Amino acid sequence: MVRHSGDLVPEEHRQQAGSYTTRFINNAPRFESQNCIASCAESGNPLRLTYWNPPAMSPRALLQLTALAAIWGASFLFMRVAAPVIGALPTAFLRVFLAGIGLLALLLALKVPLHFHGKLRQTMVLGLINSGIPTLMYSLAALVLPAGYSSIFNATTPLMGVLIGTLFFAEQMTWAKGLGVLIGLFGVGLLTRTGPFEFTPELLWGALACLTATACYGLAGYMARRWLDHAGGLDSRLASLGSMLGACLMLLPLFVWSVSTQPPASWGGWPVWGSLLGLGLLCTAFAYVLYFQLLSEIGPLKSMSVTFLIPPFGVFWGVLLLGEPLSWAYLYGGALIVLALWLVLRPAPVKPVTTQNP
């Protein structure tokens, strides 16, 4: 009799599109991968392997993925328009405030039950790390950095995740990930020193602000896994709403202090408020819903490919609408960072692990 648990398909894939393949292997080693769960058979019985085969990306999904990259790439354009006029703190607070309102409206329209199952406090704390601090850092960077720079620096998030996971969460550093981190950091340095803008202390501080934001994203990923995923899970849309609430509560006193001590000389006209609405409603609320739809349709691995598409759109919007200069440094630095991302995000090869039957 063969011992196994159901179809042995990971829980997150049970409701996803795709097909399943089951193989029986006599006296075979055990294989483990992202898309495979192996069951140990009793002595003399074959090993049962059940694979989840992700669905092919449809033209509709490809269009949604490209639209998502274009929307997220535009967020750096919007911050570059708003922050120099009304200041970094007002820009950061109004972005998360409008995003929270937009997300709440969308979840109500989609009839998503607003039940946090006792995890509201955890999601709000996560919101400080994955929304509040990064939004403020990118708003500060938008005072001095072109939109193209910020979008390329944002792509280093997976690299920061590798560093944080290795240093603080006992994650294994493979040669590919280590090489990817080194190449990515070299690409950041190349872009900063040889880009179309003169290297100044202000530009360096802007770059460090972006890298601080990506480090927060990397840390938040591990904290979410520990606080939410390993504790029974939570609908990602609800986690996003709770995060926005936590970010609002963090930035509200800073916003009040900012406008009371150093009020903006002008609250701007329609370009500023159009940018703020675009940041909150389009680039955050709507983009999150679109991203979660892609997750359920094509899976997390293919959805992560949006990371490669955001920098070209960020550079494109800055050149097209803000007249930012274009140079070969975008290509050199961006190509190195894309190569680094590929090394870090590529699926791990399937490795046989010897298993002895009881």
Secondary structure, DSSP 8 states (H G I E B T S, - for coil): -----TT---GGGTTSSSEEEEEEETT--EEEBTTEEEE---TTS-EEEEEEE-----HHHHHHHHHHHHHHHHHHHHHHHHHHHH-HHHHHHHHHHHHHHHHHHHHHHTT-----TT-HHHHHHHHIIIIIHHHHHHHHHTTTS-HHHHHHHHTTHHHHHHHHHHHHS-----HHHHHHHHHHHHHHHHHHHHSSS---HHHHHHHHHHHHHHHHHHHHHHHHHHHTGGGT---HHHHHHHHHHHHHHHHHHHHHHHHHHS--S----HHHHHHHHIIIIIIIIIHHHHHHHHHHHHHHHHHTTHHHHHHHHHHHHHHHHH-----HHHHHHHHHHHHHHHHHHS----EEE-----
